[in-house]
Amino acid sequence: MSPEREQLPPRQREYEDPDERVRPLPKILGAVIVGMFAWGAWYLAGSTPELDATLGDGRTAAGFAVAPAGAVSGAQVYVGKCAGCHQANGAGVAGVFPPLAASPWVTGSEARLVQILLHGIQGPIDVLGATYNGLMPAWKSLSDDEIAAVATYVRESFGNSAPAVTTATVAAERQRTAGMTTPWSGGAALDTIQ
């Protein structure tokens, strides 16, 4: 403390307490916040509950509706087991996961598609002129109803238009290769399945 301050009476010798003033929000920031709320209200008021199917990846809410009691939804099985690799729109990932859209492996033989789902595939497979060399896991733990539902879903989605796969077809294919414990070794191994 300086010598001049030491000679002042005690109340004058002390520094003033800090002042905590209320500082209002800057007007420009307030205007931006009000503008954002106004835009949000306008956007929500103008949007419709059903989005156009051409937006995003083409899925609609109807595809994810809960199946009736006792029924299996192929869309739900696809989202849970397949969409992570083959993508929600069935386009796959170039060079890594093959597309399901317009793929003869999907729209061709029902038995061949069921065998791929039941046992998986490991090794080279040619899909629409590109070779993929990866591993698709076996889904034999799924029920016949679930495999039939997901096979039907991919055969009827992504621009595909192939007949539905029945539970009886899945049961027959499961029985035919019941002793198989390894995945199919590439597309060539599946060429014989009609």
N, C-alpha and C positions, 0 to 999 in steps of 0.2 A: 504494500500500500504506500502511496506517496505521502511525504511528510505533511503536505497541505491537507490531505484528507484525514490524517490522524488527529488533527487539531479541531475538526468539526465535531459538533455534538453527535452522539451515537446514531440518531435516526438519519442524519444527513450523511453520515459516513458510509452507510450500507448502499450497495447497488440496488436498483429497483428489481423487484421480482419479474421473472419473465411473463410476458403477456400472451395468453392463449386466445387470440381473437378468432372469431368464426370467419372463415374465409369462404365466401360463396363459390359455387361452381361457376367456372367461366361461362359466359353467355354462349360462346361458340360451341362448346362441348355440350351444353344443354340443348342447343338447337339440333346438333347431330343426333343426340339420343332421341329427341322427340321425332325427328325425321325418320329414324330407323323404326320406331314403334309404328308410325303412320304407314310406312312402306310395308311392314309385316302384316298389319291389319288389312291393308288393301290386297296384298298377295293372298292371304288366307280367305278373304271374302270372295276373291275371283277364282279360286281353284275349285276343282270338282273332286268328289270323293273317289271316282274311278279314273285312274290315270290312263292315258292313251297307251296301248300296248306297243306302239312303235317307239316309245321312249325307252331309254336304258337298254336292258338286255332282252326286252320283249316279253318278260313274264307278266302275268296279271295276278291279281289277288285270288281269282277263281281257281287258279292252278294249285294254290296252297290251302284251299279250303279243307277243313277236317272231313275225312271220309266218314260215311255213316257207320254206326256201330257194326262191327263184324267185317267191314270192308277194309281193304288196304289201299292207300293212296300211293300210286306210282310216283307222283310228284314229290311227296314227302320222303319216300325212300331215296329218290334221286338226289334230293337236296342233302340228305343225311349221309349218303354213301358215295355218290358219284360226282357231284358238282364241284367238289374241291379240286379235282383233276381235270374233268372234262368241261368245267365252267358251267355257269347257270344257263348260258345260251347254247350249250352243246358244241361250241366252236373249238374246244380243246385249247392247247397251248402249242404253238408251232414248234416242231422239232422235239417236243417233250411228251405231250399227251395228245393222242389222235382225236380228231373231231368226230362227233356222232351225227352231225347234220350232213345229210346226203351220203352217208357212208354205206357202202354195200355190206359191210360187216353187220350193220344194224338193220337195214331194210331187206337184206337177203334172207337166207335160211333162218327160220325160227330156232331150229335145233342148234345151229352153230352159235347163235347169240346166247342161248341158254347155257351152252357148254362154257362159253367165255365167262359168263356171270358165275356159274357154279365153281369152276376150277381156276379161273384167272388165266393169264397168259404171260409168258416170259420169253423174250426173244424178238427177232425182227418181224414186223408186220407192216405190210404196205397198205396205206389208207389214202385214197385219192391222189396217188402218184408220189406220196412222200413215205419214207421208211421211218418207222418208230421202233426203237429197241429199248424197251423198258420192262417194267413189271406191273401188271394189273393184279391186285390181290383177288383171291378166291372169296366168293360170298356164299359158300355152301351153308353157312350158318343161318342164312335167311330162309324163311319158310317158302314153300312152293308158291303160295299166294303172293308173297312179297316179290319174289323173282318174276313171276308172271306180270305183276302190276308194273314193276320198273321197266321190264322189257317192253311191255305195251306202251308205256309212257314215252320211251325214247323212240319207238317205232312210229309214234303218232305226233311227235313234237319236233321242233327245230326245222320245220319245213318237210319232214319225212311224212310219208303216207303209206304205211305198210299195215297189214292186218294185225289184230291183237294176238297176243300169246296167251294160251289157256293154261290153267293150273295143271290140267292133265298132261300137256306137252312137257311142262317142267318136271312133273313127277316121273314121266317115262324117261326123260333124259337123265334125271338124277339116278334112277334105277339102272339104266344102261351103263353108266360109268361109276357105279357105287364104289368100286375098289380103287379108283384113281386117287392118288395122294399128292401128286405134283401138278404144277400148272402146265398148260399146253405150251409146247416149245415153239413158239412163233406161229405166224400165219400159215406156213406150209403144213403144219400138223393138223390144222383145222380145215384144210381144203377138201378133205375126204368126207366131212360131215355135210349131209344134205338135209 
